[in-house]
Structure formats: structure tokens, C-alpha cells
Amino acid sequence: MFIIYPVLYLVYISFFNWKGLGAKEFVFLNNYKMILQRDEFRLVLKNTFIYILGVVPTTMILSLIAAVLLNSKIRLKSVYRTSIFSPTAISFVATGIIWVWMFNSDYGLVNRVLEALGFSPADWLRSTSYAMLAVIIATVWARVGYFMVIYLAGLQTIPEDYYEAAEVDGATSFRKFLHITLPLLKPTHVLVLVMLTIFSFRDFDQIYTMTSGGPLMSTTTLAYYIYVLSFVRFRFSEGATVAVILLFIVIAVQYLQRKVFGEEAIY
């Protein structure tokens, strides 16, 4: 009722010309042809993959580094864990509002720090060059804590015997990380990669609150584009068409990930 029927009805709507009210005009694949030929759609598709390539690897690397450091014997470990995990408890709407203030060109903390370091301030959220970077930074900040916990759980499963044997052989901390930690965390890497990819494709809240897809659609991703078509322009059939295209893109990406990582991919 809440998953299968809506998806099937979404596909059904994509075959019609419909603005939400009135009769539906059957156009078969014309919506798909029109959307795929539109320069606007190509820009949105490009923005989506730039966003994913910015968020996914950065979040994975920072989450892994944080997990490894917090898995070691350091003082105030619980305080650091709580501090890093705290942004995860904040909704993405609140996160977006926080970072709008942080990136404010007049009194934002980010520009004040840049000025203190001798760099020129930037008009982050009104610049086509920096707006996407600002959204990526906000998303990474909000996600690192969540995936740090997943990496910490993965680190707990690695037997200490491996590290003790490596120490006897004279392995450095870096070599232990490279030859023991990274390979044995492969299932965790795959889980984090799959989850992050899916989350990034459907991200909407922070884009809506921070940039509303602008400036000049430079931060409009497929998820936000569906909203614009459906609830701003009231072209529901076109919004449904883009949603179906997004669905198939996500399926294709997950299929490729499964091919690359084999049966260790977790869904």
C-alpha cells in the first residue's frame, strides 16, 4: 500500500501528460524523450553526480579516520565520540539553517575564519562556484558521526590477535592499518558505500534550506528537481518521469557496486 502501489502509480503517471488536475493525456514515452533531451536535465544530472562524488568519499574517509582514532586508547574518548556523533541527531532542516548562518557572506563564521587565516572571504551560497561545495560540507558534517559508529562496530569485530602478531613482526601502526584494518573492514566499507550512495541520491532537505537549488540551478540535484517540477511548476507527469529515471539510476549504480564488490555487498 505504501511502497509498491505508489511506485507503480508513479510509473503510470510518467506515461501521461498531467498537471495534477483534469484529465490525463496518454503520451507513452514522450515525457522520457522530452526530459532526456532537455539541457536543464543534463545540468541537474551533472550536479547530482558532483554532489555524490563530493559527499560519499569524503564522508567515508573522515568517518574511518574518526573511528580508528576513537578506537585507540585515548583520554576523553566518550566525549569525542559524543561530539562527533551529535550532528547526526539534528534534522537536515536544522543542519541547513545552521550552515546558512555559518556561510553567511557578511557575518558567517566560515568567512571570519578565512579572513583570520589571510584568505579572501567568499559569497558561498550565492556563488555558482561555491554553493555546491557549501552544501557538500554541510552534508558531510551531518553524516560523519553516523558512519563513524558503523566503522567503530566493524573495528570491534577485528581480533586483537592479528595486531599482536603484527607487532611481534615489527609492523608500524600505519602498516597494521594498511594490511589488517583496511582489508578486514571490506564488508563495512561496502555497507557504508551503499548506504551513503542511496542517501546522497535522495538528499533534499539541506538543498532546500540552504540554496533552494540555486544559484542558477547550480545545486539542483535530481531529488530537488522532482520537487521543482511537481510542486513548483505543477508538471506532475514530468516530475514522475524524473523520479522513475532516478529510480533506474539508483538501481544501476547499486548493480554496478554489487558487480564490483561481489556477494559482500549488503542491501
C-alpha positions in Angstrom: 0.0 0.0 0.0 2.7 2.5 0.9 5.6 1.3 -1.2 4.6 -0.9 -4.2 1.4 0.9 -5.2 3.0 4.5 -5.1 5.9 3.3 -7.2 3.7 1.6 -9.8 1.4 4.7 -9.9 4.5 6.8 -10.4 5.4 4.8 -13.4 1.8 5.0 -14.6 1.8 8.8 -14.4 5.0 9.1 -16.3 3.2 7.8 -19.4 0.7 10.7 -19.3 0.6 14.5 -19.7 -0.9 15.6 -16.4 -0.7 18.7 -14.3 -2.3 17.3 -11.2 -5.9 18.3 -12.1 -8.1 17.4 -15.0 -7.9 14.6 -17.5 -4.7 12.7 -18.2 -3.5 12.6 -21.8 -1.6 9.4 -22.7 1.7 10.3 -24.4 3.6 7.0 -23.8 7.4 7.7 -23.8 7.2 11.3 -24.9 7.9 12.5 -21.4 11.1 10.5 -21.2 12.2 11.7 -24.6 11.5 15.3 -23.7 13.2 15.1 -20.3 16.3 13.4 -21.6 16.7 15.9 -24.4 16.4 18.9 -22.1 19.7 20.8 -21.3 18.2 21.5 -17.8 18.0 17.8 -17.0 21.6 17.3 -18.1 22.8 20.0 -15.8 20.8 18.5 -12.9 22.2 15.1 -13.6 25.7 16.5 -13.6 25.0 18.3 -10.3 23.8 15.1 -8.8 27.0 13.2 -9.6 29.2 16.1 -8.5 27.3 16.1 -5.2 27.6 12.3 -4.7 31.3 12.3 -5.7 31.9 15.1 -3.1 29.8 13.6 -0.3 30.5 9.8 -0.5 34.3 9.5 -0.5 34.8 12.4 1.9 32.3 11.1 4.4 33.8 7.6 4.2 37.4 8.8 4.7 36.6 11.1 7.6 34.3 8.5 9.3 37.0 5.9 9.0 39.7 8.2 10.4 37.5 9.2 13.3 36.6 5.6 14.1 40.2 4.4 14.0 41.3 7.3 16.3 38.4 6.8 18.7 39.0 3.0 18.8 42.5 3.6 20.1 43.5 4.3 23.7 43.0 8.0 24.2 41.7 10.1 27.0 38.1 11.5 27.0 37.1 9.0 24.3 33.4 9.2 25.2 33.4 13.0 24.9 34.9 12.9 21.4 32.5 10.2 20.3 29.5 12.2 21.5 30.8 15.4 19.9 31.3 13.8 16.5 28.0 11.9 16.7 25.9 14.9 17.9 25.3 16.4 14.4 23.6 13.1 13.4 20.8 13.8 16.0 20.0 17.1 14.3 17.5 17.1 11.4 18.7 18.1 8.0 16.5 21.1 8.0 18.1 22.4 11.2 21.5 21.5 9.8 20.8 23.5 6.7 19.7 26.5 8.8 22.9 26.3 10.9 25.1 26.2 7.8 23.2 29.1 6.2 24.4 31.2 9.1 27.9 29.7 9.0 28.3 30.5 5.3 26.7 34.0 5.5 28.9 36.3 3.5 28.5 39.2 5.9 28.8 37.7 9.4 29.3 34.0 8.9 31.9 32.1 11.0 33.4 30.5 7.9 34.4 33.8 6.3 35.7 35.1 9.6 38.0 32.1 9.9 39.2 32.5 6.3 39.9 36.2 6.9 41.9 35.3 10.1 43.9 32.9 8.1 44.7 35.5 5.4 42.2 34.3 2.7 39.6 36.3 0.9 36.0 35.7 2.1 33.6 34.1 -0.4 29.9 34.6 -1.1 29.3 30.9 -0.5 25.6 30.4 -1.1 25.1 33.0 -3.9 28.1 31.8 -6.0 27.8 29.2 -8.7 31.4 28.2 -7.9 31.0 27.7 -4.1 27.3 26.9 -3.4 27.7 23.1 -4.2 30.8 22.9 -2.1 28.9 24.6 0.8 26.1 22.0 0.6 28.6 19.1 0.4 30.4 20.4 3.5 27.1 20.7 5.5 26.1 17.2 4.4 29.5 15.6 5.3 29.4 17.3 8.7 26.0 15.9 9.4 26.8 12.3 8.3 30.3 11.6 9.6 29.1 10.8 13.1 26.6 8.2 11.9 29.0 6.3 9.7 31.8 6.6 12.3 29.6 4.5 14.6 29.2 1.8 11.8 33.0 1.8 11.3 33.5 1.5 15.1 31.3 -1.5 15.1 33.3 -3.0 12.2 36.6 -2.4 14.1 35.3 -4.2 17.1 35.0 -7.4 15.1 38.7 -7.5 14.2 40.5 -9.9 16.6 43.3 -8.3 18.6 45.5 -11.4 17.8 46.2 -10.0 14.3 47.6 -6.8 15.7 49.6 -8.5 18.4 51.2 -10.8 15.7 52.0 -7.8 13.5 53.7 -6.1 16.5 55.8 -9.1 17.1 56.9 -8.9 13.4 57.8 -5.3 13.9 54.9 -3.7 11.9 54.3 0.0 12.4 50.9 1.4 13.1 50.5 2.5 9.5 51.3 -0.9 8.2 48.9 -2.5 10.6 46.2 -0.2 9.4 47.1 -0.8 5.7 47.4 -4.6 5.9 45.0 -5.6 8.6 42.4 -2.9 9.3 41.5 -1.9 5.8 41.2 -5.4 4.3 39.2 -6.8 7.2 36.8 -3.8 7.1 35.8 -4.6 3.5 32.2 -5.6 4.4 31.9 -2.4 6.4 33.3 -0.3 3.5 30.7 -1.8 1.2 27.8 -1.2 3.6 28.8 2.4 4.1 29.3 3.0 0.4 25.9 1.5 -0.5 24.1 3.5 2.3 25.9 6.7 1.5 25.2 6.4 -2.2 21.5 5.9 -1.7 21.2 8.7 0.9 23.0 11.1 -1.4 20.7 10.4 -4.4 17.7 11.2 -2.3 19.0 14.2 -0.3 16.6 17.1 -0.4 16.3 18.9 2.9 19.7 20.6 3.1 19.5 21.8 -0.5 16.0 23.2 0.0 17.0 25.0 3.2 20.5 26.3 2.1 20.2 27.2 -1.6 16.7 26.2 -2.9 18.6 24.6 -5.8 20.4 27.9 -6.8 22.1 30.0 -7.8 21.2 29.4 -11.4 20.3 25.7 -10.6 23.9 25.0 -9.7 22.9 23.0 -6.6 19.7 21.4 -8.1 20.0 17.6 -7.9 17.6 15.0 -9.2 15.7 14.8 -5.9 15.2 18.5 -5.7 14.4 18.7 -9.4 11.5 16.3 -8.9 10.1 18.7 -6.3 10.5 21.7 -8.6 8.7 20.0 -11.5 5.9 18.6 -9.4 5.2 21.3 -6.7 6.6 24.5 -8.1 5.8 24.2 -11.9 2.9 21.7 -11.3 4.1 19.4 -14.0 3.4 16.2 -12.1 3.9 13.8 -15.1 7.3 15.3 -15.7 8.2 15.0 -12.0 7.1 11.4 -12.1 9.2 10.8 -15.2 12.3 12.2 -13.5 11.5 10.1 -10.4 11.4 6.9 -12.5 14.7 7.9 -14.1 16.2 8.4 -10.7 14.9 5.0 -9.6 16.6 3.3 -12.5 19.9 5.2 -12.0 20.0 4.1 -8.3 19.3 0.5 -9.3 22.0 0.7 -12.0 24.5 2.1 -9.5 23.7 -0.5 -6.9 24.0 -3.2 -9.5 27.5 -2.0 -10.5 28.5 -1.8 -6.9 27.4 -5.4 -6.4 29.4 -6.5 -9.5 32.5 -4.7 -8.3 32.3 -6.0 -4.6 30.6 -9.3 -5.2 28.4 -11.0 -2.7 29.9 -8.9 0.1 27.6 -6.0 -1.0 24.9 -5.6 1.6 21.4 -4.4 0.7 
